[in-house]
């Protein structure tokens, strides 16, 4: 946590002293330098690749619904209004600080996470010693102290009222399949499927006919035979309704024994720093993302 906190402080300092456009480009280049096999300096004046266009949106496109979508508490009302509350995972409680947590009163197994970030999750398994539970508390409070805006420059996180959310433990996490629908102006075009997120994280991509695509992003390609969900049409309909207001969004859904659950909606995929398998893949996806109505 010390290393992560130091990294946060450095980026927060940089956001206060350096031009925003330079930091967007620097963050993008750094990600590809460390993890990619192709590196390029993002062109924000004439964006062509998917990443360039996501960064352009992050920098230029502001709208009132953005902070609502980014807030894991507030987004529930949006989802309820669009498709109904049946797909919402119940919330056990919401806390203003980690000090409010009483681990003795929580379910044996549950999920704890802040409402204002991405990837910050603690899974309470039920057999932790008190010392480990207190480390959970410390980590959660540290996350609450961080303003996610300063991590990757995503404006929608900046003014969220930060809280801790407690949810039930839905299913064995390592076996949970995560379906992520890439939607362009409310039109789902393909699906990212994540497996083994907390152990051996891999991905594969399917088009809307459940055919495997030649596409990779961030993690190794999975060779797992993921069966087509019987209720895929319903999942597509839900993603279409939830994504309709946005130029681009990724709608995440879980499918547990035929029951669909809402995960989250992402507006700026990988903050525009996603490492694709090749520059050509990045460029090809960029053609799906039309910014013309915003740039004119």
HUNORDA-V483530 format. One record per residue. N is the residue number from 1. SS is DSSP state (A for helix, B for strand, O for the rest). OMEGA is omega as a letter, one per 20 degrees, with the letter a starting at -180 (999 if undefined). BURIAL is + if it has 16 or more other ideal C-beta (glycine too) atoms within 10 Angstrom, else -. Layout:
N;SS;OMEGA;BURIAL
N;SS;OMEGA;BURIAL
//
This chain:
1;O;a;-
2;A;r;-
3;A;r;-
4;A;a;-
5;A;r;-
6;A;r;-
7;A;r;-
8;A;a;+
9;A;r;-
10;A;a;-
11;A;r;+
12;A;r;-
13;A;a;-
14;A;r;-
15;A;a;-
16;A;a;-
17;A;a;-
18;O;r;-
19;O;a;-
20;A;a;-
21;A;r;-
22;A;a;-
23;A;r;+
24;A;a;+
25;A;a;+
26;A;r;-
27;A;r;+
28;A;a;+
29;A;a;+
30;A;r;-
31;A;a;+
32;A;r;+
33;A;a;-
34;A;a;-
35;A;a;-
36;O;r;+
37;O;r;-
38;O;a;-
39;O;r;-
40;O;r;-
41;O;a;-
42;O;r;+
43;O;a;-
44;O;r;+
45;O;r;-
46;O;a;-
47;O;a;+
48;O;a;-
49;O;r;+
50;A;a;+
51;A;r;+
52;A;a;+
53;A;r;+
54;A;r;+
55;A;r;+
56;A;r;+
57;A;a;+
58;A;a;+
59;A;a;+
60;A;a;-
61;O;r;+
62;O;r;-
63;O;a;-
64;O;a;-
65;A;a;-
66;A;r;+
67;A;r;+
68;A;a;+
69;A;a;+
70;A;a;+
71;O;a;+
72;O;r;+
73;O;a;+
74;O;a;+
75;A;a;+
76;A;r;+
77;A;r;-
78;A;a;+
79;A;r;+
80;A;a;-
81;A;a;-
82;A;a;-
83;A;a;+
84;O;a;-
85;A;a;-
86;A;a;-
87;A;a;+
88;O;r;+
89;O;a;+
90;O;r;-
91;B;a;-
92;B;r;-
93;B;r;+
94;B;a;-
95;B;r;+
96;O;r;-
97;O;r;-
98;A;r;+
99;A;r;-
100;A;a;-
101;O;r;+
102;O;a;-
103;O;r;-
104;O;a;-
105;O;r;-
106;O;r;+
107;O;a;-
108;O;r;-
109;O;r;-
110;B;a;+
111;B;r;+
112;B;a;+
113;B;r;+
114;B;a;+
115;O;a;+
116;O;a;+
117;O;r;+
118;O;r;+
119;O;r;-
120;O;a;+
121;O;r;-
122;B;r;+
123;B;r;-
124;B;a;+
125;O;r;-
126;O;a;-
127;O;a;-
128;O;r;-
129;O;a;-
130;A;a;-
131;A;a;-
132;A;r;-
133;A;r;+
134;A;r;-
135;A;r;-
136;A;a;+
137;A;a;+
138;A;a;-
139;A;r;+
140;A;r;+
141;A;r;-
142;A;r;+
143;A;r;+
144;A;a;+
145;A;a;-
146;O;r;+
147;O;a;+
148;O;r;+
149;A;a;+
150;A;r;+
151;A;a;+
152;A;r;+
153;O;r;+
154;O;a;+
155;A;a;+
156;A;a;+
157;A;a;+
158;O;a;-
159;O;r;-
160;O;r;+
161;O;a;-
162;O;a;+
163;O;r;+
164;B;a;+
165;B;r;+
166;B;r;+
167;B;r;+
168;B;r;-
169;O;a;-
170;O;a;-
171;O;r;-
172;O;a;-
173;A;a;-
174;A;r;-
175;A;a;-
176;O;r;+
177;O;a;+
178;B;a;-
179;B;a;+
180;B;a;+
181;B;r;+
182;B;a;+
183;B;a;+
184;B;a;+
185;O;r;-
186;O;a;-
187;B;r;-
188;B;a;+
189;B;r;-
190;B;a;+
191;B;r;+
192;B;a;+
193;B;a;+
194;B;r;+
195;B;r;+
196;O;a;+
197;O;a;+
198;O;r;-
199;O;a;-
200;O;a;-
201;O;r;-
202;B;a;+
203;B;r;+
204;B;a;+
205;B;r;+
206;B;r;+
207;B;a;-
208;O;r;-
209;O;r;-
210;O;r;-
211;O;a;-
212;B;a;-
213;O;r;-
214;O;a;-
215;O;r;+
216;O;a;+
217;B;r;+
218;O;a;+
219;O;r;+
220;O;r;-
221;B;r;-
222;O;r;+
223;O;r;-
224;O;r;-
225;O;a;-
226;O;a;+
227;O;r;-
228;O;r;-
229;O;r;+
230;O;a;-
231;O;a;-
232;A;a;+
233;A;r;-
234;A;r;+
235;A;r;+
236;A;r;+
237;A;r;-
238;A;a;+
239;A;r;+
240;A;a;+
241;A;a;-
242;A;a;+
243;A;a;+
244;O;a;-
245;O;a;-
246;O;r;+
247;O;r;+
248;B;r;+
249;B;r;+
250;B;a;+
251;B;a;+
252;B;r;+
253;B;r;+
254;B;r;+
255;B;a;+
256;B;r;-
257;O;r;-
258;O;r;-
259;B;a;-
260;B;r;+
261;B;r;+
262;B;r;+
263;B;r;+
264;B;r;-
265;B;r;+
266;B;a;+
267;O;a;+
268;O;a;+
269;A;a;+
270;A;a;+
271;A;a;+
272;A;a;+
273;O;a;+
274;O;a;+
275;O;r;+
276;B;a;+
277;O;r;+
278;O;r;-
279;A;a;+
280;A;r;-
281;A;r;+
282;A;a;+
283;A;a;-
284;A;r;-
285;A;r;+
286;A;a;+
287;O;r;-
288;O;a;-
289;O;a;+
290;O;r;-
291;O;a;+
292;A;a;-
293;A;a;-
294;A;a;-
295;A;a;-
296;O;999;-
//
